[in-house]
Amino acid sequence: MKDRLSSIAVAGGTQYLDILQKFRVIVRSAQKYSQKVEKILGVSGAQLWIMKEIDRKPGLRVGEIARLLAIHQTTASNLLDVLEKKNMVCKTRWPTDQRIVNLSLTQQGEALLLKAPELTRGLLPEALSQMEPEDLRRLGETLDVLLESISQVDEEFALQPLPFTM
């Protein structure tokens, strides 16, 4: 497939089309994976990732979840509210300070994780985490160049999961 995509774009002398096609493959693959997770498990990709983080370290707080997923704290809180309503996550407030909320999985949440695919963080985060540090650095620099050439960049998007993972 890689050769087919490259030959289509390069044949016209337009390398940017080759890259555009690769972006499409990445985004659509991540979208398809997230839809599959939601269909099988009944939770979104971002919700599954949250559950995996809580499973790894019970007692996490909302702010810690937001940091681990690189999302806004309000977004994390909203995703957790849905998980709590689905009886997947339990919120426990500290007796001495009701503002502090610790998170744990319910038995139903633990059972769901046992059925979850290995890529609990999602296709794209898992793939990025497998890359070599030098490759990640170069990719980051190249994406910075791309972002600088886009006239309508909204930095707030960096703290929001991809829409299809919510």
N, C-alpha and C positions, 0 to 999 in steps of 0.2 A: 504494500500500500504506500509506503514511504516513497518508493521509486516512482509510483504512478502520480502521486501528488507533485513531486518535484518536476517530473517531465511535463506535466500540464502547465505549470507556472513558468518554468524556465524556457519552454518552447517559444513563448511570446516575448521573452526578454524582460519579463517583469517579475523580479525576485520577490517583490513585496506581496504579490498574489500567493506565492508559495507560503510565505509566512502567515498571511491571512488565513489560508486553508488550515495551517497547523493550529492557529488559535481556535478556529471553528471545531477542529477535531478535539482539542483539549476541553473546550467549554461544553461541547455536546456530550463527550464521554463522561465528564463529571456530572452533567445534568442527568444523563441516563442512569448512572450509578445511584445517584441520590433518589431518583424516582423508584428504582428497584428496591432500595432500602425501605422507603416509605411504604411501598406496596406490600412488602413481606412483613415488616415489623410494626407498621402503624405509627412510626415516629419519623421525623425529618432527619436528614443527615446531620444538621447542626445539633439537634436534640440527642442523637445517638452519640455524637462526639462528647457532649456534655456528660452524658451518662457514663461513658468510658472514663472520663477524667475523674468523676466522683468515685467510680469503682476503684481506680488506681489509688486515690487518696481520699477516703471518706472524711467528712468534716470540712471539706472545702467551703469557702464563702463565695458569694456572688461575684465580688470583685476579682477573686482569684480565677474563677471560671472565665470571666471576661478577658483577663490577661492571657490565660492559657489558649483561648480561641482567637485572640487578637480582635475582639469585638467590643463594642460600647457596653458599659455596664447595664444600661437600660435594656438593650437588646438581650443580654444574658438573662436579666430578670424576667423579661417577657417569655423567653423560651422556657425558663424554669417554671414559670406559672403554668404553662401548658402541660409540662411534664408532671407537675404536682396534681393537676386536675385529672390526668390520665392514671394517677396512682403509681407513677414510676419513680418519683423522687419525694423524699420527705424533708421538710424544712423544720429545723429545731432552733428555737430562739434561746439565747443565753438567759438564765434566770436573773443575772445581775445587770444585764444590758440588753433590752429587748430589740435594739437595733442590729445586733449581731446575730446572723442566721447561719447555721451550719447545715450542710447538705449531705444527705445519705440516700442510697438507693433503697427502695422498698423491696419486698420479696418478689413482687411482680416485675420490678425493674431489673433485678438480678437475673430472673428467669429469661427476660427478654434479651439481655446481653449474652446469655449462653447461646442464643439462636442467631446472634449478629454475625455478619461477615467479618473477616479479619481486618479489613480496612475501615475501622470504626471512626477514624477522623475524616474519612472521605477520600475519594480518589486523588484529588489534587494535593491536599496536605500530605498524604502518605507518600505520594510520588516525590514531592519536594523534599520531604524529610530523608529520602533515600539518596539524594544527590550529594556529590562530593562538595565540601565547603568552597573550593575554588570555583566550581561550576555554578554554585548558588551565587557567589559574589559577582561573577561575570553576568549571570542572568539578571541579577538585581540592578547592576549598572546599565545594562542594555534596556531594561524596562524603564529605568529613570530617564534615559534618552527619549524613549518612546513617549512617556508621559509629558515630557517637556514640549514635545511637538504637538500635543493635543490641546486645542484651545479651550475646551470646556471641561477641565479637570475639577472634580469636587473631592477634596481630600477626605470628607466625611465618609465616602464610600469605603475607605480603607478599614473602617470599624464596623462594617456591616457584612454579614455572611452573604454569599451569592444568593439571589432570590429563590432559586430552585432548591436550596438546602434548608430553607426555613420551613 
